[in-house]
Structure formats: C-alpha cells, structure tokens
C-alpha cells in the first residue's frame, strides 16, 4: 500500500453529522470520528484510494497529492454521470499557495489560528480539495520568517532609493514597566524599521541616542536629515548627542505631543479643574438616579420638535484622548434646557446643590467658554496628526493657535494668573515644537512666499540651516543662497504666475523636484520639505501591537516581525496586475484539463 506523503488528515474533509464534527473520506465519502489510527486503517482498506494512489504518479515517479472529487451540483467540474475528477497539488504549488495565504493573513491582521477553524478548512477544501492549508504554527514560524525577510528587503530597497530620510521614534510603557520604542524610517513613506523592548529604567537618553545613531548609520547618514521624537525627557535629552554626531541632522519634537501637553496644562488649571468637577457631579447625579435619567432621556427625545432639546445623552469624561472633557461639556450644553427644567420641576426630587448648579448662569457660561477653548486646542492636536500635515505648516499653526488662545482666554473662567500660566505653557510648547528647520521649511514652501510671520531671529536660523545643508550636499553655498534670493523675490524661473499657481496642486517637495530641479536650491528645499512634523506614524503601530498580542503566546521577536509585515505590507501593497502564475501551476492546469477529458 502506498505511503501517505501529507499525513492522514489530508485525505479527509471536515463534515458535520448529527450535530457532531466528523471527517469524510475524499475517495469513498464515508465518515469517521476524529481518530488518526482508525482513519489510517480506513485508507488501508479503501479501494478508491488504492486505485487513485496507484494511478497518480508524480513527476519523479512517487505518488503526488491527488484527490478524486465527487461530482456535486455546486462543483462546476462535475460531470452528468457522477464521475470523479482528479485534483492534485504539487510541492511548488502547495508552497506558493501557503505563501499567498500567509501574506493575506498578515496583511489583514487576521488571527493566525484562522486555518485551524473547521469552516475555513472546509472552504479551502471546496476551492481546492487537494490543498492542505498551513497550520497556526507554520503561520507563526517559517512562513512568517520568509515573509518578514521578503518585506524587509523591499523596505531596504525603498529606503535605498530615497533621497531624503527622517527617523521617527516614539515609546510606550506598560504596567509591567516594560518600555517599547518603535522606530520608523520616513522615505517619505513611513516604513516600520525596528522595535526595542526592555525594562523602562534601561531606556536612558544614552541608550536611545545610540539606537538612533545605529539606525542612521545603517540607513546612510548622507540621506538622513532629521530625527523626530515624542516628548519623553530621555528622548529630548538624546537630541544633543545625535546632533553632535551628525551636525547636518536636526532633532525635533512631535508637534502633536507638544500641543497635547499644552491641552493638559489648560485642563489642570485650578478654576477649570473645579468647573469640570462640578460638571462631572451633575452628570453622575442624573445618570445614577433612574427617575432623573429616564426623565432626561424622555425629554431629550420628545421635546426635539419644540427645538428645546437635541436628543443627546449625558457622557462622563474619558482619559483616552483630549475629547473626553469636551464631550462631557457638549452633552451638558445640548441638554441644558432639559436639565434646567428638571431642576425647577415640582415632580422631581433634585438635590439642592445640584439644583443650584443647574440654575447658575456662571456655571453654564463657564462650560461654554471652556468647551470652546479646549475644542480649539484639541482640534490642533488632531490636525497635526493628519497624514498630509507638513513641516512648513507648524510655524503658521502656532501663529494661529496663539491668536485664538489669546482671544478665548478673555472670556474664560481662568483667573489672570492662570491665563498667564497658559500663555507660559504655550511658549514652552512652541519652544519644543518649532526649531530652525521649521522656519527653513516655512520659508521654502511656495505656498507661504511673501507672508511675514517669522521673526528676525527665526529668519537668520533658517539661513543657517540652508547653508549647513548646502555644505552637507556638497553644493556651492553662494549659488544656493542666490537661488533662494530669486525664489523669495519671484524672479528668474519664478517670475511667471503659472509656476506659483501649480504649487496648489502638488506637494512642496514635488514642486521643487519637478519644476525647479534646475535651481541650486532645489536639493536642499525638497529634502527639508519631506520631513514629517510628528510621530503620528509611530502611534498607528500601537494598534498593530495590541491586535497581535491577543493572538496568543507569541515571543517578542515574533510579535515584532508580525507587526513589521502587517504595517509595511499596507504601504508596499502590489497592484492587481503584479500576479504571475507559476510554471508548475500552468502545467498543473493542463494536466487537470487532460484528466477531465479522459474522465469524460
């Protein structure tokens, strides 16, 4: 009797009989319980299997994985006479199918246990009865290693072709005091490069600086122009070490983190903190009392017709992001009419302190002004996290933020000394977020030419950055600055109006590369304008890590590889026309069609 090359399980398909899981022989359709010994004994006696295995020699003379498929109404290859077709999968086709399936699992963040599910296995058996999908262990071991190596090769190839690179890093600590730092290379696609995970106390500024310098040397110092980090003290302390080792590289802080720090400083001001505490007491009081909660809900839905309510529900603040406090204020303001009516209703028992709060005009005015202030600052956090946010926009953003905060503070609940504290926090935020490289990006962005926003000190610092990078790129500094002068004065190449209108339709770096490549300033400008202003790309990785860790007991190395594949596949995704069938698959197709004709 021929030996089973792929194991006994390959010759049976999962089935359900009387509500129990069974396995059906792919040759004679008899069902058996899940018992490898008895299933093997069945194959030893199965005449249909014996005939097929003897008549299906592989290319090397050995038996290949061939399975007769019973004709069924849902199989397009079924013949009217109920005859059998022979399906077989050679070793090359099996390996290629495993690779494609594994890639689909990784790219979609599907559970690695997917192929162990009986319904998925049944689905695969309908598509290709002879195909045996890989196990969870295979998906988390050698298949993952192969895909990781393939994807990393593409990552390094993409980085190698880039003319400007920035290193982005951001850290996160869990309750076990383990700190994970993700490193992304922006080329300008944000490609996941590596991750480090050690005890929190070992992530010193020196450790981070050495990690950054190693990555810079691996990528190529010539093409690295910036390092972007979060606002952790050890991160900012590492900046000087990186800039000392590579004088042409600018180390900058994530603008979104900086504005979030400003938001937190505003929320913790005593007057605003006390107001939020009163607001939370009102929300909890109404939500925790069944009669009040039902009355509020009823009035919020039935009085919409009279435009006195909005159908909102009261929400408590969360600590997930900046929207928690703002959402609470919004829910109170949208339910203000109903809440104030409840406070004076003779049919409802409302505690005196809560009634006084609901009837306090200053309370509602404070909620409204505070909501507006916090919403204003919070919107800038979200704005800076967008994919299309550019380095040159940071300077203008702070100019607008300073104006709006100054206007909003005058009508807020904050006292004069608290308002001064907020403005001092804004100064610190701007100092953290705005560096000479930002000023240079602002001056080189064609969308901002002619706008007077920078101070004299910022303009001088921008000149220094441009001169420094000119030397780094082996350009003539005089010619570069001359080119910059013509650009600023809209002379020479920039004299016509058409070239300026074109900048509204492409990115600033593309504009310099495509239309101004003949100018000495082009290389410097296009490099600076490709630098990202935030670590937002790193933040997106945390969801990948969270989804991966719930899949089971994967080692830290396995988790990193899986996240790297998941994140980078989405950026390096091939087009639909990139698929080319294997030669063995074409030969298999001819063989299968030939067998079909013979059977008919």
C-alpha positions in Angstrom: 0.0 0.0 0.0 1.5 3.4 -0.9 2.7 5.6 1.9 0.8 8.8 2.8 3.0 11.7 2.0 1.0 14.5 3.5 -0.4 12.8 6.6 -3.8 11.1 7.0 -5.7 14.3 7.6 -5.1 15.5 4.0 -7.3 12.7 2.7 -10.4 13.6 4.8 -12.6 16.7 4.7 -14.4 18.1 7.8 -18.1 17.4 7.9 -21.0 17.7 10.4 -23.1 14.6 11.1 -25.9 14.7 13.7 -24.5 17.9 15.1 -21.1 16.4 15.6 -17.8 17.1 13.8 -16.8 14.2 11.6 -14.3 13.6 8.8 -15.4 12.4 5.3 -13.1 10.3 3.2 -12.3 12.2 0.0 -12.4 9.0 -2.0 -15.4 6.9 -0.9 -17.3 9.6 1.1 -17.5 7.5 4.3 -17.4 9.5 7.5 -15.3 8.8 10.6 -14.8 10.3 14.0 -11.6 12.3 14.6 -9.2 9.3 15.1 -6.0 9.2 13.1 -5.5 5.4 13.7 -8.9 4.4 12.5 -8.7 6.9 9.6 -5.4 5.3 8.6 -7.0 1.8 8.8 -9.8 3.0 6.6 -7.4 4.3 3.9 -5.6 0.9 4.0 -8.8 -0.8 3.1 -10.3 2.0 0.8 -10.4 0.6 -2.7 -11.0 4.0 -4.3 -7.9 5.5 -2.6 -5.8 2.5 -3.6 -6.8 2.9 -7.3 -6.2 6.7 -7.3 -2.8 6.5 -5.5 -1.6 3.8 -7.9 -2.7 5.7 -11.0 -1.4 9.2 -10.0 2.4 9.1 -10.1 4.3 12.3 -9.6 7.0 13.7 -11.9 9.7 11.9 -10.0 7.7 8.6 -10.0 6.4 9.0 -6.5 2.7 9.4 -5.6 1.6 13.0 -5.7 -1.2 14.6 -3.6 -4.2 13.5 -5.7 -7.8 13.6 -4.6 -10.8 12.4 -6.5 -13.6 15.0 -6.2 -17.1 13.6 -6.1 -19.4 15.3 -8.6 -21.8 17.7 -6.8 -24.2 20.3 -8.1 -22.0 23.1 -6.6 -18.8 22.0 -8.3 -18.5 23.4 -11.9 -16.4 20.5 -12.9 -19.0 17.8 -12.1 -20.0 15.6 -14.9 -23.6 14.4 -15.6 -22.6 10.8 -15.0 -21.4 11.4 -11.5 -17.8 10.7 -12.5 -14.7 11.7 -10.5 -12.2 14.4 -11.4 -8.6 14.2 -10.1 -7.3 17.2 -8.2 -3.6 17.3 -7.3 -1.2 19.9 -5.8 2.5 19.5 -6.4 5.0 20.7 -3.9 5.7 24.0 -5.7 2.1 24.9 -6.0 1.5 24.0 -2.3 4.4 26.2 -1.2 3.2 29.1 -3.3 -0.4 28.8 -2.1 0.9 28.8 1.5 2.9 31.9 0.9 -0.1 33.8 -0.6 -2.4 32.7 2.1 0.1 33.6 4.8 0.5 37.1 3.2 -3.2 37.6 3.2 -3.5 36.6 6.8 -0.7 39.0 7.9 -1.8 41.9 5.7 -5.4 41.8 7.1 -4.3 41.3 10.7 -6.4 38.0 10.7 -5.9 35.6 13.6 -3.1 33.1 13.0 -5.5 30.4 14.1 -7.7 31.0 11.1 -6.6 27.9 9.2 -7.4 25.7 12.2 -11.0 26.7 12.1 -13.2 23.9 10.6 -15.3 26.2 8.5 -12.2 27.8 6.9 -10.7 24.4 6.2 -14.0 23.3 4.6 -13.9 26.4 2.5 -10.4 25.6 1.3 -11.4 22.1 0.5 -14.2 23.3 -1.7 -11.9 25.6 -3.6 -9.1 23.1 -3.9 -9.7 19.7 -2.3 -6.1 18.6 -2.6 -4.7 21.8 -0.9 -3.8 21.5 2.7 -3.6 24.9 4.4 -0.8 25.7 6.8 -1.2 25.3 10.5 -1.1 28.1 13.0 2.4 27.1 14.0 3.6 27.3 10.4 2.0 30.8 10.1 3.8 32.0 13.2 7.2 30.4 12.3 8.9 29.7 9.0 6.2 31.3 6.8 6.4 34.5 8.9 10.2 34.5 8.7 10.1 34.2 4.9 7.5 37.0 4.6 9.4 39.2 7.0 12.6 38.8 5.1 10.8 39.5 1.8 9.1 42.6 3.1 12.3 43.9 4.8 14.1 43.5 1.6 11.5 45.8 0.0 11.8 48.2 2.8 15.6 48.5 2.4 15.2 48.8 -1.3 12.7 51.7 -0.9 15.0 53.4 1.6 17.9 52.9 -0.7 16.1 54.8 -3.5 15.1 57.7 -1.2 17.0 61.0 -1.4 15.7 62.3 2.0 15.1 60.2 5.1 13.8 61.1 8.6 14.0 58.8 11.6 10.8 58.8 13.7 10.7 57.2 17.2 8.1 57.0 20.0 7.9 55.0 23.2 5.3 53.4 25.3 5.4 51.8 28.7 3.0 49.1 30.1 2.0 48.2 33.6 4.9 45.7 33.9 7.3 48.7 33.5 8.4 47.4 30.1 9.1 50.1 27.6 8.7 49.6 23.9 10.2 52.1 21.4 9.2 51.9 17.7 11.5 53.3 15.0 10.1 54.3 11.7 12.1 55.4 8.6 10.2 58.1 6.6 11.4 57.8 3.0 8.9 59.6 2.8 6.6 56.5 3.2 6.6 55.8 7.0 8.2 52.3 6.9 8.4 50.4 10.2 12.1 49.7 10.7 12.5 48.1 14.2 11.3 48.0 17.8 13.2 47.7 21.1 11.7 46.3 24.3 13.4 46.3 27.6 12.8 47.4 31.2 11.9 51.0 31.4 14.9 52.1 33.5 17.3 50.9 30.8 15.9 53.3 28.2 18.1 56.2 29.1 18.9 59.1 26.8 22.3 57.5 26.0 20.6 54.2 25.1 18.1 56.0 22.8 20.9 58.1 21.2 23.0 55.0 20.4 19.9 53.3 18.9 19.2 56.3 16.7 22.9 56.6 15.6 23.0 52.9 14.7 19.9 53.3 12.6 21.3 56.4 10.9 24.5 54.6 10.1 22.5 51.6 8.7 20.3 53.7 6.6 23.1 56.0 5.4 24.0 59.3 7.2 24.2 61.2 3.9 20.5 60.9 3.3 19.2 61.4 6.9 18.1 65.0 7.6 16.0 64.8 10.7 15.1 62.8 13.8 11.5 63.2 15.2 10.7 62.0 18.7 7.9 62.2 21.3 8.2 64.5 24.3 9.7 62.0 26.8 12.6 63.5 28.8 15.0 60.8 27.7 14.1 61.4 24.1 14.7 65.1 24.2 17.9 64.6 26.1 19.1 62.3 23.3 18.8 65.1 20.7 22.1 66.8 21.5 24.0 63.5 21.2 22.6 62.8 17.8 23.2 66.4 16.5 26.8 66.3 17.8 27.5 63.1 16.0 25.7 64.3 12.8 25.8 68.1 12.6 23.6 68.2 9.5 20.7 66.4 11.2 18.0 68.3 13.0 16.4 66.7 16.1 12.8 67.9 16.6 9.8 67.2 18.8 6.5 65.8 17.7 4.1 68.8 17.3 1.1 66.8 18.3 2.7 65.8 21.6 3.6 69.4 22.2 0.1 70.7 21.7 -1.3 67.8 23.8 1.0 68.9 26.7 -0.5 72.4 26.3 -4.0 71.0 26.4 -3.2 69.1 29.6 -1.8 72.3 31.2 -5.0 74.1 30.5 -7.2 71.4 31.9 -5.2 71.3 35.1 -5.6 75.0 35.9 -7.5 75.2 39.3 -10.5 77.2 38.0 -11.1 74.9 35.0 -10.5 71.8 37.1 -13.1 72.9 39.7 -15.6 73.7 36.9 -15.1 70.2 35.3 -15.5 68.6 38.8 -18.9 70.3 39.2 -19.9 69.3 35.6 -19.0 65.7 36.3 -21.0 65.7 39.6 -24.1 66.8 37.6 -23.6 64.1 35.0 -23.1 61.4 37.6 -26.1 62.6 39.7 -28.5 62.5 36.8 -27.2 59.2 35.3 -27.2 57.4 38.7 -30.8 58.1 39.5 -33.2 56.1 37.5 -36.1 58.5 37.5 -34.0 61.5 36.6 -32.1 59.6 33.9 -35.4 58.3 32.3 -37.0 61.8 32.5 -33.9 63.4 30.9 -33.9 60.8 28.1 -37.6 61.2 27.6 -37.5 65.0 27.4 -34.5 64.9 25.1 -36.4 62.9 22.5 -39.9 64.3 22.8 -39.0 68.0 23.0 -36.9 68.0 19.9 -40.0 69.1 18.0 -40.0 72.3 20.0 -36.3 72.8 19.4 -35.7 72.7 23.2 -33.5 69.5 23.1 -31.2 67.7 20.8 -31.6 64.0 21.7 -28.2 63.9 23.4 -27.2 61.7 26.3 -25.0 62.8 29.2 -21.5 61.4 29.0 -18.7 61.2 31.5 -15.1 62.2 30.6 -12.7 59.5 29.5 -8.9 59.6 29.6 -8.4 58.0 26.2 -7.7 61.3 24.4 -8.5 65.1 24.6 -12.1 64.6 23.5 -13.3 63.3 26.9 -13.8 66.6 28.7 -15.1 68.3 25.6 -17.7 65.6 25.0 -18.9 65.9 28.6 -19.3 69.7 28.1 -21.0 69.2 24.8 -23.6 66.8 26.3 -24.3 69.2 29.1 -24.8 72.2 26.8 -27.0 70.1 24.4 -29.2 69.0 27.4 -29.1 72.4 29.2 -32.8 73.1 28.7 -34.0 69.7 29.9 -31.6 69.9 32.9 -32.8 73.3 33.9 -36.4 72.3 33.6 -35.8 69.3 35.8 -34.2 71.5 38.4 -37.4 73.5 38.9 -39.9 70.7 38.3 -42.1 70.1 41.4 -42.5 66.4 40.4 -38.7 65.6 40.6 -36.6 65.4 43.7 -33.3 67.1 42.8 -30.6 67.7 45.5 -30.2 71.3 46.5 -26.5 71.6 45.5 -27.2 70.1 42.0 -30.3 72.4 41.6 -28.2 75.4 42.4 -25.5 74.4 39.9 -28.1 73.9 37.1 -29.6 77.3 37.8 -26.2 79.0 38.0 -25.7 81.2 34.9 -22.0 81.5 35.6 -21.7 77.7 35.5 -23.2 77.4 32.0 -21.2 80.3 30.7 -18.1 78.7 32.1 -18.9 75.3 30.5 -19.5 77.0 27.1 -16.3 79.1 27.1 -14.2 76.2 28.4 -15.6 73.9 25.8 -14.7 76.3 23.1 -11.2 76.8 24.4 -10.5 73.1 24.8 -12.1 72.2 21.5 -9.9 74.8 19.8 -6.7 73.4 21.2 -7.8 69.8 20.7 -8.5 70.4 17.1 -4.9 71.4 16.5 -3.8 68.1 18.0 -5.9 66.1 15.5 -4.9 68.4 12.7 -1.2 67.8 13.3 -1.8 64.0 13.3 -3.2 64.0 9.7 -1.1 62.2 7.1 -0.9 65.3 4.9 0.4 67.7 7.6 3.7 69.2 6.6 6.7 70.6 8.5 6.2 74.1 6.9 2.7 74.3 8.5 3.9 74.2 12.1 5.0 77.8 12.2 1.7 79.1 10.8 -0.2 76.7 13.1 1.4 78.3 16.2 0.7 81.8 14.9 -3.0 80.9 14.6 -3.0 79.0 17.9 -1.5 81.9 19.8 -4.1 84.3 18.4 -7.1 82.1 19.1 -6.0 81.2 22.7 -5.4 84.9 23.5 -8.9 85.7 22.2 -10.6 82.8 24.1 -8.9 83.4 27.4 -10.5 86.8 27.9 -14.0 85.2 28.3 -12.9 82.0 30.1 -13.3 81.0 33.8 -9.5 81.2 34.2 -8.2 84.0 36.5 -5.5 86.4 35.3 -2.6 84.4 36.9 -4.0 81.2 35.3 -4.2 82.9 32.0 -0.5 83.9 32.3 0.3 80.3 33.2 -1.5 79.1 30.0 0.5 81.6 27.8 3.7 80.5 29.5 2.8 76.9 28.6 2.1 77.9 25.1 5.6 79.5 25.0 7.2 76.2 26.2 5.1 74.2 23.7 6.3 76.4 20.8 9.9 76.2 22.0 9.6 72.4 22.0 7.9 72.2 18.6 9.4 75.0 16.5 13.1 74.7 15.6 15.2 76.4 12.9 14.4 73.5 10.4 10.7 74.5 10.7 11.5 78.1 9.9 13.5 77.0 6.9 10.6 74.8 5.7 8.2 77.7 6.1 10.4 80.0 4.0 11.0 77.3 1.3 7.3 76.4 0.9 6.0 78.2 -2.2 2.6 78.5 -0.5 4.0 80.8 2.1 6.2 83.0 0.0 5.6 86.7 0.8 3.9 86.1 4.2 5.5 87.9 7.1 5.2 85.5 10.0 8.8 84.8 11.1 10.8 86.9 13.5 14.3 88.2 12.5 15.9 85.5 14.7 13.9 82.8 13.0 14.8 84.0 9.6 18.5 84.0 10.5 18.3 80.5 11.9 16.6 79.4 8.6 19.5 80.8 6.6 21.9 78.8 8.8 20.0 75.6 8.2 20.0 76.2 4.4 23.8 77.0 4.4 24.6 74.0 6.6 22.7 71.5 4.3 24.3 73.1 1.3 27.7 72.1 2.6 26.4 68.6 3.5 25.2 68.1 0.0 28.4 69.5 -1.5 26.7 72.4 -3.1 28.0 75.9 -3.6 26.6 77.9 -0.7 26.7 81.2 -2.7 24.8 79.7 -5.6 22.2 78.2 -3.2 21.6 81.4 -1.4 21.4 83.3 -4.7 18.8 80.9 -5.9 17.0 81.4 -2.6 17.0 85.2 -3.2 15.5 84.8 -6.6 12.8 82.5 -5.2 11.9 84.9 -2.5 11.8 87.9 -4.9 9.9 85.9 -7.5 12.5 86.5 -10.2 14.1 84.4 -12.9 12.4 81.0 -13.0 9.8 82.2 -10.6 8.8 85.3 -12.5 5.7 83.9 -14.1 2.4 83.4 -12.4 1.8 79.8 -13.7 4.6 78.3 -11.6 3.1 79.7 -8.4 -0.4 78.5 -9.1 1.0 75.0 -9.7 2.1 74.7 -6.1 -1.5 74.4 -5.0 -1.9 71.1 -6.8 1.3 69.2 -5.7 3.3 68.8 -2.5 6.0 71.4 -1.9 8.8 68.8 -2.2 7.4 67.6 -5.6 7.1 71.2 -6.8 10.8 71.7 -6.1 11.9 68.4 -7.7 9.6 68.6 -10.7 9.5 72.3 -11.7 12.6 73.8 -10.0 15.2 71.0 -10.3 17.5 73.2 -12.4 17.9 75.6 -9.4 20.8 75.0 -6.9 18.3 75.4 -4.0 16.1 72.5 -5.2 18.0 69.7 -3.5 18.0 71.5 -0.1 14.4 72.6 -0.4 13.0 69.2 -1.4 14.9 67.4 1.4 13.7 69.8 4.1 10.1 69.7 2.9 9.9 65.9 3.1 10.5 65.9 6.9 7.4 64.9 8.9 6.3 67.2 11.8 5.0 64.5 14.1 5.5 60.9 15.3 1.9 60.0 14.2 3.2 57.1 12.1 4.5 55.5 15.3 1.3 55.9 17.1 -0.6 53.9 14.5 1.6 50.9 15.2 0.3 50.6 18.8 -3.0 49.2 17.5 -1.0 46.6 15.5 0.9 45.6 18.6 -2.3 45.3 20.6 -4.1 43.2 18.0 -1.0 40.9 17.6 -0.6 40.2 21.3 -4.1 39.0 21.8 -3.5 36.2 19.3 -1.6 34.0 21.7 1.7 33.5 23.4 4.0 34.9 20.7 7.5 35.9 21.6 8.6 39.5 21.4 10.6 38.7 18.3 7.6 37.0 16.6 5.3 40.0 17.6 7.8 42.5 16.1 8.1 40.5 12.9 4.3 40.2 12.5 3.8 43.9 13.2 6.5 44.8 10.7 4.9 42.7 8.0 1.4 43.9 8.7 2.4 47.6 8.8 4.7 47.6 5.8 2.6 45.4 3.5 -0.1 48.1 3.5 2.4 50.6 2.2 4.2 48.2 -0.2 1.0 46.6 -1.5 1.4 45.4 -5.1 -1.0 46.3 -7.9 -3.6 43.8 -9.1 -1.6 43.1 -12.2 1.5 42.0 -10.4 0.4 38.4 -10.1 2.2 35.9 -12.4 1.2 32.2 -12.2 4.0 29.7 -11.6 5.0 27.5 -14.5 4.1 24.5 -12.4 0.6 25.9 -12.0 0.2 26.3 -15.7 1.4 22.7 -16.2 -0.9 21.6 -13.4 -3.8 23.3 -15.2 -3.1 21.4 -18.5 -2.7 18.1 -16.6 -6.0 18.7 -14.8 -7.9 19.5 -18.0 -6.4 16.4 -19.7 -7.6 14.2 -16.8 -11.0 15.8 -17.0 -11.3 14.9 -20.7 -10.1 11.4 -20.1 -12.7 11.0 -17.3 -15.5 12.2 -19.6 
